[in-house]
Amino acid sequence: MLTRRSRSTAVAVVLLLLSAACTPPPPNLNPEATVAFQKLRVVKSLDLIRDTAQDANAQTPPLVSTDVARTITEWHLSALKIIDVADAGWRPIVERSLVEVFGKLPAATQQLLAPYFELAKVVVGNMPDREG
Amino acid sequence: MEIRGEVLNVVLKELPTAVELFKLLFKKSNPGAPPPTDEEILLASAKAIGEYRQTLASSTAKDEAWLAAHPRTPDGGPVGPGE
């Protein structure tokens, strides 16, 4: 499992990305680009969860089972489709899905991925209530 | 050890984004900065939209590739490393 130093490093990374995620979009973007900018931040935060799970599965021995990594990857793929296709209302759907998929994970995986799920929840939570 | 290396890779990957955002914050706090021109808005917007589309496409492709490489077996059991 993760050493204390690795866990501290993960927390430091999350804090760094969190500080970047909380800044408002640049003032030189039109409304469509502002939405794209915000969605990009969400996608990147979800990517962290997926990447960590898949990388953990690729370790020898794997820190995350293939079954669990598949669950996370399938959830991630669905979330991306929702974010891209839904004109409005994607935020509560993704927020709910984060809680639901996290609840399905084994305790050890939850411990491993908790900082990344927390980051994603904050990033999604900072999105405006309506599109734009 | 490998996970720490991966975390460091994430830091290195995201640092340019964080640096750009800090630069923007600094610009915003500079009262002398003129408002963006229409052309600047057009260019910046096109870049932002393009970056989002590209990231979305590559992330989706990565998911699909991983799932294709780790299919469920006919009896429902997992296939892949460590199983």
Backbone of each chain as ProteinMPNN parsed JSONL, in Angstrom:
{"seq_chain_A": "MLTRRSRSTAVAVVLLLLSAACTPPPPNLNPEATVAFQKLRVVKSLDLIRDTAQDANAQTPPLVSTDVARTITEWHLSALKIIDVADAGWRPIVERSLVEVFGKLPAATQQLLAPYFELAKVVVGNMPDREG", "coords_chain_A": {"N_chain_A": [[0.845, -1.204, 0.0], [0.218, 2.401, -0.106], [2.946, 4.421, 0.989], [3.541, 6.562, 3.83], [4.842, 8.834, 2.942], [4.288, 8.812, 0.21], [1.554, 9.183, 0.326], [1.447, 11.719, 1.45], [2.62, 13.126, -0.604], [0.686, 12.777, -2.563], [-1.417, 14.226, -1.4], [-0.297, 16.758, -1.435], [-0.148, 17.22, -4.167], [-2.852, 17.238, -4.785], [-3.665, 19.509, -3.356], [-2.273, 21.473, -4.729], [-3.446, 21.327, -7.277], [-5.992, 21.932, -6.533], [-5.826, 24.593, -5.779], [-5.394, 25.721, -8.241], [-7.756, 24.989, -9.455], [-9.685, 26.518, -8.233], [-9.583, 29.068, -9.204], [-11.055, 31.768, -11.069], [-12.404, 31.7, -14.479], [-10.411, 32.891, -17.275], [-10.602, 36.391, -18.26], [-10.73, 36.822, -20.961], [-12.362, 35.211, -22.523], [-15.068, 34.04, -24.535], [-18.598, 33.267, -23.886], [-19.079, 30.536, -24.661], [-16.516, 29.467, -24.697], [-15.824, 29.865, -22.075], [-17.433, 28.032, -20.774], [-16.299, 25.713, -21.858], [-13.75, 25.908, -20.777], [-14.298, 25.598, -18.05], [-15.447, 23.044, -18.028], [-13.28, 21.602, -18.886], [-11.604, 21.68, -16.682], [-13.051, 20.104, -14.92], [-13.04, 17.66, -16.28], [-10.314, 17.062, -16.217], [-9.94, 16.679, -13.49], [-11.452, 14.41, -13.053], [-10.071, 12.676, -14.67], [-7.773, 12.277, -13.182], [-8.609, 10.555, -11.169], [-9.302, 8.271, -12.664], [-6.814, 7.715, -13.916], [-5.14, 7.206, -11.721], [-6.341, 4.95, -10.627], [-6.066, 3.097, -12.733], [-3.282, 3.03, -13.015], [-2.6, 2.051, -10.516], [-3.688, -0.464, -10.724], [-1.988, -1.53, -12.562], [0.308, -2.017, -11.214], [2.774, -4.232, -9.686], [2.586, -6.325, -7.057], [-0.871, -5.742, -8.08], [-2.402, -2.761, -6.854], [-4.961, -2.099, -6.991], [-7.751, -3.942, -7.935], [-8.463, -5.48, -11.145], [-11.15, -5.595, -11.691], [-12.211, -3.523, -10.088], [-10.819, -1.348, -11.147], [-11.942, -1.411, -13.656], [-14.603, -0.79, -13.082], [-14.276, 1.863, -12.241], [-13.221, 3.001, -14.574], [-15.327, 2.623, -16.39], [-17.293, 4.166, -15.164], [-16.017, 6.665, -15.369], [-15.949, 7.03, -18.146], [-18.675, 7.225, -18.719], [-19.262, 9.531, -17.265], [-17.799, 11.464, -18.672], [-19.222, 11.504, -21.072], [-21.671, 12.461, -20.223], [-20.964, 15.012, -19.293], [-20.176, 16.192, -21.673], [-22.378, 15.979, -23.397], [-24.704, 16.836, -22.106], [-26.579, 19.749, -21.96], [-27.325, 21.314, -19.826], [-27.455, 20.942, -16.252], [-25.678, 18.892, -15.814], [-23.948, 18.983, -13.769], [-25.053, 18.282, -11.075], [-25.556, 15.6, -11.633], [-23.031, 14.474, -12.149], [-21.852, 15.033, -9.703], [-23.393, 13.426, -7.987], [-22.762, 10.945, -9.046], [-20.104, 10.707, -8.422], [-20.17, 10.307, -5.669], [-21.627, 7.946, -5.575], [-20.091, 6.037, -7.043], [-17.78, 6.025, -5.542], [-18.696, 4.933, -3.185], [-19.035, 2.317, -3.925], [-16.576, 1.192, -3.961], [-13.917, -0.938, -2.722], [-12.645, -0.783, 0.673], [-9.878, -0.327, 0.863], [-9.259, 0.701, -1.644], [-10.801, 2.971, -1.583], [-9.408, 4.397, 0.342], [-7.05, 4.85, -1.027], [-7.889, 6.419, -3.195], [-9.304, 8.514, -2.159], [-8.3, 11.297, -1.798], [-8.338, 12.196, -4.453], [-10.967, 11.902, -5.257], [-12.094, 13.739, -3.52], [-10.964, 16.114, -4.462], [-12.12, 16.202, -7.025], [-14.802, 16.474, -6.332], [-14.775, 19.04, -5.199], [-13.964, 20.59, -7.383], [-16.064, 20.123, -9.227], [-18.139, 21.076, -7.676], [-17.56, 23.778, -7.644], [-18.361, 24.679, -10.044], [-20.507, 26.802, -12.04], [-24.057, 27.198, -11.364], [-25.68, 27.132, -13.566], [-25.391, 26.558, -17.108], [-22.507, 28.028, -18.496]], "CA_chain_A": [[0.0, 0.0, 0.0], [0.951, 3.662, -0.162], [3.675, 4.814, 2.19], [3.089, 7.855, 4.344], [5.407, 9.887, 2.103], [3.525, 8.843, -1.04], [0.248, 9.763, 0.61], [1.671, 13.16, 1.616], [2.858, 13.68, -1.934], [-0.61, 12.828, -3.239], [-2.181, 15.335, -0.827], [0.316, 18.003, -1.93], [-0.571, 17.377, -5.562], [-4.266, 17.612, -4.772], [-3.769, 20.906, -2.917], [-1.781, 22.311, -5.822], [-4.468, 21.372, -8.316], [-7.158, 22.582, -5.948], [-5.625, 26.037, -5.849], [-5.606, 26.104, -9.635], [-9.15, 24.741, -9.83], [-10.595, 27.479, -7.625], [-9.468, 30.382, -9.83], [-12.112, 31.993, -12.065], [-11.904, 31.599, -15.854], [-9.789, 34.13, -17.757], [-11.609, 37.35, -18.729], [-10.694, 36.997, -22.412], [-13.074, 34.101, -23.165], [-16.496, 34.233, -24.764], [-19.361, 32.345, -23.027], [-18.887, 29.133, -25.02], [-15.162, 29.092, -24.284], [-15.821, 29.822, -20.613], [-17.994, 26.72, -20.436], [-15.276, 24.712, -22.217], [-12.679, 26.049, -19.793], [-14.76, 25.008, -16.783], [-15.606, 21.602, -18.229], [-11.935, 21.027, -18.993], [-11.117, 21.481, -15.315], [-13.754, 18.949, -14.369], [-12.532, 16.46, -16.967], [-8.963, 16.762, -15.705], [-10.037, 16.152, -12.127], [-11.934, 13.036, -13.175], [-8.972, 11.913, -15.259], [-6.844, 11.909, -12.106], [-9.151, 9.361, -10.51], [-9.151, 7.158, -13.601], [-5.393, 7.403, -14.124], [-4.585, 6.619, -10.504], [-6.881, 3.595, -10.506], [-5.454, 2.232, -13.753], [-1.866, 2.868, -12.674], [-2.539, 1.166, -9.354], [-3.982, -1.803, -11.229], [-0.842, -1.986, -13.351], [1.455, -2.319, -10.351], [3.001, -5.634, -9.379], [1.212, -6.763, -7.32], [-1.777, -4.605, -8.282], [-2.967, -2.157, -5.656], [-6.392, -2.039, -7.275], [-8.071, -5.08, -8.799], [-8.92, -5.131, -12.489], [-12.592, -5.372, -11.592], [-12.43, -2.187, -9.538], [-10.334, -0.385, -12.151], [-12.942, -1.385, -14.731], [-15.743, -0.017, -12.557], [-13.92, 3.294, -12.259], [-13.064, 3.426, -15.967], [-16.674, 2.702, -16.988], [-17.92, 5.363, -14.591], [-15.349, 7.83, -15.938], [-16.392, 7.171, -19.535], [-20.055, 7.727, -18.664], [-19.227, 10.923, -16.781], [-17.345, 12.319, -19.77], [-20.314, 11.643, -22.033], [-22.679, 13.338, -19.62], [-20.43, 16.379, -19.271], [-20.098, 16.734, -23.019], [-23.652, 15.997, -24.121], [-25.758, 17.548, -21.379], [-26.486, 21.199, -22.056], [-27.423, 21.863, -18.475], [-27.805, 19.935, -15.255], [-24.705, 17.791, -15.71], [-23.18, 19.098, -12.524], [-25.544, 17.403, -10.002], [-25.438, 14.197, -12.05], [-21.642, 14.073, -11.926], [-21.624, 15.062, -8.252], [-24.016, 12.221, -7.426], [-22.044, 9.757, -9.527], [-18.849, 10.627, -7.658], [-20.482, 9.704, -4.37], [-22.098, 6.569, -5.784], [-19.014, 5.128, -7.436], [-16.861, 5.923, -4.406], [-19.306, 4.015, -2.227], [-18.955, 0.93, -4.407], [-15.191, 0.742, -3.964], [-13.405, -1.543, -1.486], [-12.104, 0.204, 1.621], [-8.485, -0.004, 0.539], [-9.283, 1.571, -2.828], [-11.327, 4.267, -1.125], [-8.312, 5.084, 1.024], [-6.093, 5.262, -2.043], [-8.421, 7.406, -4.144], [-10.078, 9.561, -1.464], [-7.913, 12.687, -2.108], [-8.699, 12.547, -5.828], [-12.417, 12.081, -5.273], [-12.388, 15.016, -2.839], [-10.618, 17.184, -5.401], [-13.133, 16.246, -8.088], [-16.046, 17.032, -5.758], [-14.606, 20.484, -5.047], [-13.931, 21.193, -8.719], [-17.424, 20.09, -9.769], [-18.951, 21.95, -6.845], [-17.262, 25.179, -7.944], [-18.911, 25.043, -11.348], [-21.717, 27.604, -11.883], [-25.269, 26.405, -11.302], [-26.231, 26.945, -14.903], [-24.384, 26.517, -18.149], [-21.901, 29.322, -18.77]], "C_chain_A": [[0.877, 1.25, 0.0], [1.692, 3.901, 1.13], [3.145, 6.172, 2.625], [3.6, 8.983, 3.447], [4.631, 9.987, 0.791], [2.17, 9.484, -0.813], [0.387, 11.282, 0.764], [1.898, 13.821, 0.263], [1.54, 13.806, -2.683], [-1.424, 14.006, -2.711], [-1.632, 16.658, -1.34], [-0.107, 18.27, -3.366], [-2.015, 17.851, -5.607], [-4.418, 19.074, -4.373], [-3.32, 21.858, -4.019], [-2.847, 22.454, -6.903], [-5.724, 22.068, -7.809], [-7.02, 24.095, -6.049], [-5.83, 26.524, -7.278], [-7.078, 25.989, -10.005], [-10.083, 25.815, -9.293], [-10.507, 28.855, -8.275], [-10.562, 30.542, -10.89], [-11.538, 31.865, -13.476], [-11.304, 32.926, -16.3], [-10.839, 35.071, -18.323], [-11.672, 37.468, -20.244], [-11.355, 35.83, -23.145], [-14.53, 34.467, -23.382], [-17.278, 33.182, -23.953], [-19.133, 30.867, -23.351], [-17.522, 28.634, -24.536], [-15.062, 29.033, -22.766], [-16.365, 28.478, -20.133], [-16.969, 25.63, -20.71], [-14.146, 24.722, -21.196], [-13.065, 25.364, -18.478], [-14.898, 23.484, -16.909], [-14.241, 20.921, -18.3], [-11.374, 20.75, -17.604], [-11.756, 20.262, -14.681], [-13.201, 17.663, -14.971], [-11.164, 16.077, -16.412], [-9.022, 16.189, -14.294], [-10.55, 14.71, -12.15], [-10.853, 12.14, -13.766], [-7.994, 11.448, -14.186], [-7.299, 10.637, -11.412], [-8.918, 8.149, -11.4], [-7.696, 6.749, -13.733], [-4.791, 6.721, -12.899], [-5.061, 5.179, -10.35], [-6.208, 2.647, -11.5], [-3.969, 1.997, -13.463], [-1.701, 1.93, -11.485], [-2.803, -0.282, -9.766], [-2.792, -2.391, -11.969], [0.381, -2.321, -12.503], [1.582, -3.826, -10.156], [3.417, -5.756, -7.915], [0.27, -5.57, -7.443], [-2.333, -4.092, -6.959], [-4.481, -2.036, -5.768], [-6.703, -3.187, -8.233], [-8.549, -4.593, -10.163], [-10.414, -4.827, -12.486], [-12.902, -3.949, -11.127], [-11.975, -1.119, -10.536], [-11.325, -0.285, -13.305], [-14.168, -0.582, -14.3], [-15.464, 1.478, -12.651], [-13.815, 3.798, -13.695], [-14.428, 3.568, -16.638], [-17.424, 3.916, -16.463], [-17.347, 6.628, -15.225], [-15.825, 8.099, -17.36], [-17.811, 7.74, -19.582], [-20.082, 9.199, -18.247], [-18.788, 11.871, -17.889], [-18.475, 12.552, -20.774], [-21.374, 12.585, -21.499], [-22.213, 14.783, -19.665], [-20.49, 16.988, -20.662], [-21.476, 16.945, -23.631], [-24.702, 16.866, -23.426], [-25.542, 19.049, -21.486], [-26.504, 21.845, -20.683], [-27.72, 20.71, -17.525], [-26.818, 18.8, -15.139], [-24.013, 17.81, -14.365], [-23.735, 18.213, -11.415], [-25.442, 15.922, -10.357], [-24.026, 13.697, -11.768], [-21.328, 14.058, -10.43], [-22.168, 13.8, -7.598], [-23.211, 10.987, -7.803], [-20.719, 9.595, -8.784], [-19.088, 9.931, -6.323], [-20.841, 8.23, -4.548], [-20.946, 5.627, -6.118], [-18.011, 4.972, -6.295], [-17.391, 4.919, -3.383], [-19.202, 2.552, -2.624], [-17.555, 0.341, -4.246], [-14.838, 0.032, -2.661], [-12.722, -0.494, -0.616], [-10.685, 0.632, 1.267], [-8.403, 0.941, -0.66], [-9.817, 2.942, -2.458], [-10.208, 5.079, -0.46], [-7.318, 5.64, 0.012], [-6.611, 6.451, -2.842], [-9.161, 8.566, -3.474], [-9.627, 10.984, -1.806], [-8.368, 13.12, -3.503], [-10.203, 12.732, -5.972], [-12.791, 13.413, -4.61], [-12.085, 16.19, -3.755], [-11.697, 17.324, -6.47], [-14.431, 16.849, -7.561], [-15.94, 18.544, -5.624], [-14.649, 21.164, -6.413], [-15.336, 21.243, -9.306], [-18.319, 21.051, -8.985], [-18.748, 23.429, -7.126], [-17.818, 25.621, -9.285], [-20.171, 25.863, -11.132], [-22.955, 26.704, -11.955], [-25.893, 26.18, -12.67], [-25.111, 26.998, -15.9], [-23.84, 27.912, -18.408], [-21.382, 30.001, -17.515]], "O_chain_A": [[2.102, 1.172, 0.093], [1.18, 3.639, 2.219], [2.408, 6.838, 1.898], [2.895, 9.965, 3.212], [4.347, 11.084, 0.309], [1.686, 10.24, -1.655], [-0.448, 12.04, 0.271], [1.431, 14.932, 0.015], [1.293, 14.807, -3.356], [-2.057, 14.714, -3.494], [-2.393, 17.575, -1.647], [-0.389, 19.409, -3.737], [-2.36, 18.754, -6.37], [-5.207, 19.803, -4.974], [-3.913, 22.919, -4.217], [-3.117, 23.554, -7.383], [-6.433, 22.719, -8.576], [-7.983, 24.794, -6.367], [-6.372, 27.607, -7.501], [-7.592, 26.797, -10.779], [-11.169, 26.009, -9.84], [-11.291, 29.738, -7.927], [-10.951, 29.568, -11.535], [-10.321, 31.916, -13.654], [-11.653, 33.975, -15.758], [-11.868, 34.613, -18.82], [-12.56, 38.136, -20.773], [-10.959, 35.495, -24.261], [-15.154, 35.114, -22.541], [-16.66, 32.283, -23.382], [-19.01, 30.04, -22.447], [-17.399, 27.519, -24.031], [-14.294, 28.236, -22.227], [-15.827, 27.869, -19.208], [-16.787, 24.727, -19.894], [-13.647, 23.668, -20.8], [-12.265, 24.647, -17.877], [-14.514, 22.737, -16.008], [-14.075, 19.797, -17.828], [-10.747, 19.716, -17.373], [-11.095, 19.484, -13.993], [-12.929, 16.697, -14.257], [-10.894, 14.901, -16.168], [-8.236, 15.309, -13.947], [-10.119, 13.885, -11.344], [-10.74, 10.972, -13.395], [-7.448, 10.348, -14.273], [-6.495, 9.757, -11.104], [-8.401, 7.127, -10.949], [-7.376, 5.562, -13.668], [-4.022, 5.768, -13.028], [-4.284, 4.296, -9.988], [-5.83, 1.531, -11.145], [-3.464, 0.89, -13.648], [-0.778, 1.116, -11.448], [-2.208, -1.209, -9.216], [-2.611, -3.608, -11.999], [1.371, -2.845, -13.012], [0.653, -4.59, -10.416], [4.515, -5.323, -7.563], [0.59, -4.486, -6.954], [-2.685, -4.866, -6.069], [-5.185, -1.889, -4.769], [-6.001, -3.38, -9.225], [-8.982, -3.451, -10.316], [-10.881, -3.925, -13.181], [-13.749, -3.265, -11.702], [-12.658, -0.116, -10.741], [-11.527, 0.792, -13.866], [-14.7, 0.213, -15.075], [-16.313, 2.256, -13.086], [-14.27, 4.901, -14.0], [-14.661, 4.527, -17.373], [-18.105, 4.61, -17.217], [-18.087, 7.547, -15.575], [-16.074, 9.244, -17.736], [-18.108, 8.625, -20.385], [-20.828, 10.002, -18.806], [-19.343, 12.961, -18.03], [-18.659, 13.667, -21.263], [-21.912, 13.41, -22.237], [-22.976, 15.676, -20.032], [-20.816, 18.165, -20.815], [-21.724, 17.95, -24.297], [-25.49, 17.546, -24.084], [-24.474, 19.563, -21.151], [-25.78, 22.806, -20.422], [-28.176, 19.644, -17.94], [-27.084, 17.828, -14.432], [-23.548, 16.78, -13.878], [-22.968, 17.441, -10.838], [-25.261, 15.083, -9.474], [-23.849, 12.616, -11.208], [-20.621, 13.173, -9.949], [-21.504, 13.18, -6.768], [-23.003, 10.094, -6.981], [-20.268, 8.474, -8.547], [-18.307, 9.077, -5.904], [-20.413, 7.377, -3.771], [-20.839, 4.544, -5.543], [-17.452, 3.891, -6.108], [-16.627, 4.155, -2.793], [-19.271, 1.659, -1.779], [-17.368, -0.869, -4.38], [-15.391, 0.355, -1.61], [-12.28, 0.546, -1.104], [-10.338, 1.809, 1.362], [-7.585, 1.861, -0.686], [-9.34, 3.959, -2.962], [-10.083, 6.284, -0.675], [-6.808, 6.75, 0.168], [-5.861, 7.382, -3.132], [-9.595, 9.498, -4.152], [-10.481, 11.826, -2.085], [-8.739, 14.276, -3.708], [-10.664, 13.603, -6.71], [-13.685, 14.121, -5.075], [-12.855, 17.149, -3.821], [-12.134, 18.432, -6.781], [-15.084, 17.635, -8.248], [-16.902, 19.26, -5.903], [-15.299, 22.197, -6.576], [-15.758, 22.277, -9.824], [-19.151, 21.75, -9.562], [-19.639, 24.243, -6.883], [-17.755, 26.801, -9.629], [-20.86, 25.654, -10.134], [-22.918, 25.611, -12.519], [-26.55, 25.167, -12.906], [-24.004, 27.433, -15.583], [-24.603, 28.871, -18.526], [-20.842, 31.105, -17.589]]}, "seq_chain_B": "MEIRGEVLNVVLKELPTAVELFKLLFKKSNPGAPPPTDEEILLASAKAIGEYRQTLASSTAKDEAWLAAHPRTPDGGPVGPGE", "coords_chain_B": {"N_chain_B": [[6.552, 2.859, -4.19], [6.379, 3.051, -6.973], [3.89, 4.258, -7.208], [4.408, 6.722, -6.028], [6.116, 7.752, -7.913], [4.33, 7.992, -10.025], [2.6, 9.903, -8.995], [4.318, 12.082, -8.887], [4.703, 12.389, -11.589], [2.175, 13.284, -12.301], [2.189, 15.757, -11.014], [4.218, 17.061, -12.458], [3.003, 17.099, -14.914], [0.786, 18.736, -14.568], [1.812, 21.101, -13.673], [2.494, 23.179, -15.623], [-0.089, 24.117, -16.277], [-0.94, 25.12, -13.802], [0.969, 27.134, -13.468], [0.322, 28.833, -15.594], [-2.204, 29.677, -14.797], [-1.608, 31.047, -12.447], [-0.162, 33.107, -13.575], [-2.192, 34.398, -14.938], [-3.766, 35.234, -12.8], [-2.042, 37.106, -11.686], [-2.007, 38.971, -13.731], [-4.614, 39.794, -13.595], [-4.643, 41.173, -11.224], [-3.251, 43.388, -11.83], [-3.697, 46.696, -12.229], [-3.252, 48.269, -14.428], [-3.628, 46.897, -16.762], [-4.911, 46.648, -20.065], [-8.292, 46.103, -21.361], [-9.201, 42.992, -22.991], [-8.89, 42.699, -26.564], [-11.224, 42.244, -29.327], [-10.139, 40.444, -31.083], [-8.255, 39.127, -29.514], [-9.963, 37.893, -27.718], [-11.32, 36.202, -29.449], [-9.264, 34.511, -30.36], [-8.263, 33.42, -27.949], [-10.541, 32.157, -27.042], [-11.045, 30.257, -29.027], [-8.822, 28.679, -28.672], [-9.242, 27.718, -26.074], [-11.582, 26.214, -26.37], [-10.732, 24.352, -28.236], [-8.756, 23.033, -26.778], [-10.263, 21.842, -24.774], [-11.902, 20.098, -26.282], [-9.969, 18.428, -27.401], [-8.793, 17.268, -25.128], [-10.987, 15.947, -24.072], [-11.53, 14.1, -26.111], [-9.162, 12.548, -26.182], [-9.118, 11.533, -23.615], [-11.453, 10.037, -23.536], [-10.816, 8.164, -25.498], [-8.743, 6.864, -24.224], [-10.052, 5.607, -22.111], [-11.717, 3.841, -23.552], [-9.817, 2.272, -24.847], [-8.534, 1.069, -22.693], [-10.622, -0.407, -21.559], [-11.139, -2.123, -23.66], [-8.814, -3.562, -23.634], [-9.008, -4.873, -21.288], [-11.127, -6.937, -21.016], [-14.228, -8.328, -19.801], [-14.416, -11.736, -18.817], [-16.214, -14.496, -20.359], [-17.486, -15.851, -18.283], [-17.891, -13.863, -16.533], [-15.847, -13.204, -14.855], [-12.954, -11.227, -14.008], [-10.364, -10.147, -16.263], [-6.952, -9.747, -16.6], [-4.063, -8.002, -15.288], [-2.865, -9.394, -12.307], [-5.081, -10.873, -11.729]], "CA_chain_B": [[7.566, 3.648, -4.91], [5.876, 3.333, -8.307], [2.78, 5.191, -7.079], [4.972, 8.044, -5.792], [6.596, 8.222, -9.2], [3.168, 8.401, -10.811], [2.103, 11.166, -8.443], [5.229, 13.125, -9.353], [4.387, 12.613, -13.007], [0.98, 14.134, -12.355], [2.606, 17.121, -10.643], [4.946, 17.652, -13.589], [2.079, 17.294, -16.035], [-0.171, 19.81, -14.271], [2.484, 22.342, -13.288], [2.327, 24.266, -16.599], [-1.436, 24.687, -16.127], [-0.956, 25.923, -12.577], [1.78, 28.331, -13.71], [-0.463, 29.728, -16.462], [-3.289, 30.25, -14.0], [-1.022, 32.044, -11.558], [0.163, 34.282, -14.406], [-3.453, 35.095, -15.197], [-4.135, 35.899, -11.541], [-1.187, 38.27, -11.554], [-2.477, 39.964, -14.724], [-5.892, 40.348, -13.141], [-4.424, 42.092, -10.122], [-2.521, 44.551, -12.351], [-4.757, 47.626, -12.622], [-2.933, 48.966, -15.667], [-3.796, 46.04, -17.936], [-6.068, 47.039, -20.888], [-9.214, 44.986, -21.592], [-8.816, 42.233, -24.191], [-9.521, 43.09, -27.821], [-12.085, 41.2, -29.898], [-9.299, 39.412, -31.689], [-7.69, 38.339, -28.409], [-11.039, 37.05, -27.201], [-11.583, 35.154, -30.443], [-8.151, 33.558, -30.371], [-8.221, 32.724, -26.659], [-11.721, 31.291, -26.952], [-10.835, 29.117, -29.925], [-7.813, 27.835, -28.037], [-9.848, 27.047, -24.918], [-12.528, 25.211, -26.863], [-9.927, 23.299, -28.861], [-8.078, 22.253, -25.74], [-11.286, 21.011, -24.136], [-12.291, 19.025, -27.229], [-8.85, 17.499, -27.544], [-8.655, 16.535, -23.878], [-12.134, 15.052, -23.976], [-11.363, 13.017, -27.082], [-8.065, 11.653, -25.799], [-9.493, 10.848, -22.383], [-12.429, 9.028, -23.931], [-10.088, 7.116, -26.218], [-7.966, 6.11, -23.239], [-11.008, 4.733, -21.429], [-12.161, 2.774, -24.47], [-8.681, 1.377, -25.087], [-8.295, 0.279, -21.48], [-11.71, -1.375, -21.428], [-10.95, -3.145, -24.7], [-7.664, -4.377, -23.248], [-9.326, -5.592, -20.052], [-12.527, -7.341, -21.147], [-14.728, -9.334, -18.865], [-14.465, -13.078, -19.392], [-17.609, -14.938, -20.555], [-18.12, -16.244, -17.033], [-18.071, -12.674, -15.714], [-14.686, -12.901, -14.052], [-12.079, -10.221, -14.621], [-9.164, -10.572, -16.964], [-5.984, -8.665, -16.557], [-2.965, -8.2, -14.341], [-3.177, -9.623, -10.903], [-6.332, -11.609, -11.517]], "C_chain_B": [[7.016, 4.051, -6.28], [4.745, 4.369, -8.233], [3.338, 6.596, -6.845], [5.494, 8.616, -7.092], [5.453, 8.716, -10.054], [2.621, 9.733, -10.308], [3.0, 12.309, -8.902], [4.998, 13.424, -10.826], [3.172, 13.508, -13.154], [1.348, 15.579, -12.03], [3.282, 17.784, -11.83], [4.003, 17.959, -14.736], [1.199, 18.519, -15.797], [0.501, 21.12, -13.914], [2.333, 23.456, -14.327], [0.952, 24.919, -16.498], [-1.488, 25.587, -14.909], [-0.172, 27.211, -12.783], [0.996, 29.335, -14.554], [-1.562, 30.427, -15.664], [-2.755, 31.296, -13.029], [-0.643, 33.302, -12.333], [-1.089, 35.104, -14.656], [-3.893, 35.855, -13.957], [-3.325, 37.18, -11.376], [-1.642, 39.366, -12.507], [-3.74, 40.627, -14.215], [-5.675, 41.378, -12.039], [-3.685, 43.348, -10.585], [-3.529, 45.558, -12.894], [-4.487, 48.289, -13.957], [-3.217, 48.168, -16.919], [-5.036, 46.464, -18.739], [-6.995, 45.851, -21.071], [-8.824, 44.262, -22.876], [-9.551, 42.751, -25.426], [-10.39, 41.944, -28.328], [-11.253, 40.064, -30.473], [-8.698, 38.512, -30.608], [-8.733, 37.392, -27.842], [-11.297, 35.886, -28.139], [-10.504, 34.075, -30.394], [-8.117, 32.737, -29.084], [-9.384, 31.741, -26.542], [-11.545, 30.05, -27.819], [-9.845, 28.137, -29.301], [-8.417, 27.04, -26.882], [-10.79, 25.929, -25.364], [-11.765, 24.04, -27.477], [-9.264, 22.408, -27.828], [-9.066, 21.335, -25.028], [-11.657, 19.833, -25.032], [-11.195, 17.967, -27.32], [-8.697, 16.644, -26.292], [-9.782, 15.523, -23.727], [-11.958, 13.844, -24.888], [-10.28, 12.041, -26.633], [-8.403, 10.889, -24.528], [-10.506, 9.746, -22.654], [-11.742, 7.859, -24.619], [-9.301, 6.244, -25.246], [-8.868, 5.133, -22.478], [-11.367, 3.546, -22.302], [-11.044, 1.772, -24.722], [-8.439, 0.485, -23.872], [-9.376, -0.791, -21.324], [-11.584, -2.488, -22.461], [-9.812, -4.093, -24.324], [-7.94, -5.202, -21.994], [-10.788, -6.048, -20.086], [-12.922, -8.288, -20.023], [-14.682, -10.686, -19.573], [-15.929, -13.497, -19.521], [-18.291, -15.34, -19.264], [-18.237, -15.071, -16.062], [-16.877, -12.327, -14.871], [-13.771, -11.907, -14.742], [-10.901, -10.864, -15.323], [-8.173, -9.447, -16.89], [-4.937, -8.932, -15.492], [-3.477, -8.454, -12.942], [-4.434, -10.428, -10.682], [-6.148, -13.105, -11.678]], "O_chain_B": [[7.147, 5.197, -6.709], [4.651, 5.25, -9.088], [2.812, 7.565, -7.394], [5.345, 9.808, -7.36], [5.574, 9.736, -10.734], [2.227, 10.588, -11.1], [2.512, 13.379, -9.266], [5.086, 14.573, -11.258], [3.134, 14.382, -14.019], [0.879, 16.51, -12.685], [2.97, 18.924, -12.176], [4.173, 18.95, -15.445], [0.903, 19.259, -16.735], [-0.164, 22.155, -13.854], [2.065, 24.595, -13.944], [0.835, 26.138, -16.619], [-2.02, 26.696, -14.974], [-0.596, 28.271, -12.323], [1.0, 30.534, -14.272], [-1.811, 31.62, -15.84], [-3.395, 32.327, -12.817], [-0.779, 34.418, -11.83], [-1.067, 36.333, -14.598], [-4.345, 36.996, -14.054], [-3.86, 38.214, -10.975], [-1.665, 40.543, -12.146], [-3.936, 41.833, -14.365], [-6.432, 42.342, -11.928], [-3.513, 44.28, -9.8], [-4.156, 45.301, -13.922], [-5.411, 48.826, -14.568], [-3.069, 48.684, -18.027], [-6.109, 46.624, -18.158], [-6.558, 44.706, -20.954], [-8.189, 44.849, -23.752], [-10.698, 43.188, -25.336], [-10.31, 40.821, -27.83], [-11.608, 38.89, -30.367], [-8.639, 37.292, -30.765], [-8.437, 36.24, -27.526], [-11.469, 34.746, -27.71], [-10.801, 32.88, -30.388], [-7.962, 31.516, -29.119], [-9.233, 30.639, -26.013], [-11.857, 28.935, -27.4], [-10.014, 26.921, -29.393], [-8.147, 25.849, -26.725], [-10.786, 24.836, -24.798], [-12.115, 22.88, -27.261], [-9.213, 21.188, -27.98], [-8.744, 20.188, -24.717], [-11.714, 18.693, -24.57], [-11.469, 16.767, -27.316], [-8.495, 15.434, -26.385], [-9.56, 14.388, -23.306], [-12.207, 12.707, -24.486], [-10.475, 10.827, -26.703], [-8.02, 9.729, -24.378], [-10.43, 8.66, -22.079], [-12.055, 6.699, -24.349], [-9.206, 5.03, -25.427], [-8.496, 3.985, -22.236], [-11.33, 2.397, -21.861], [-11.287, 0.568, -24.803], [-8.173, -0.709, -24.011], [-9.079, -1.94, -20.996], [-11.883, -3.648, -22.178], [-9.844, -5.278, -24.655], [-7.189, -6.124, -21.677], [-11.596, -5.596, -19.276], [-12.09, -8.942, -19.394], [-14.885, -10.767, -20.785], [-16.796, -12.918, -18.866], [-19.507, -15.206, -19.129], [-18.631, -15.251, -14.91], [-16.86, -11.277, -14.228], [-13.825, -11.77, -15.965], [-10.501, -11.985, -15.008], [-8.537, -8.291, -17.103], [-4.942, -9.991, -14.865], [-4.407, -7.802, -12.469], [-4.821, -10.646, -9.535], [-7.106, -13.864, -11.532]]}, "name": "protein", "num_of_chains": 2, "seq": "MLTRRSRSTAVAVVLLLLSAACTPPPPNLNPEATVAFQKLRVVKSLDLIRDTAQDANAQTPPLVSTDVARTITEWHLSALKIIDVADAGWRPIVERSLVEVFGKLPAATQQLLAPYFELAKVVVGNMPDREGMEIRGEVLNVVLKELPTAVELFKLLFKKSNPGAPPPTDEEILLASAKAIGEYRQTLASSTAKDEAWLAAHPRTPDGGPVGPGE"}
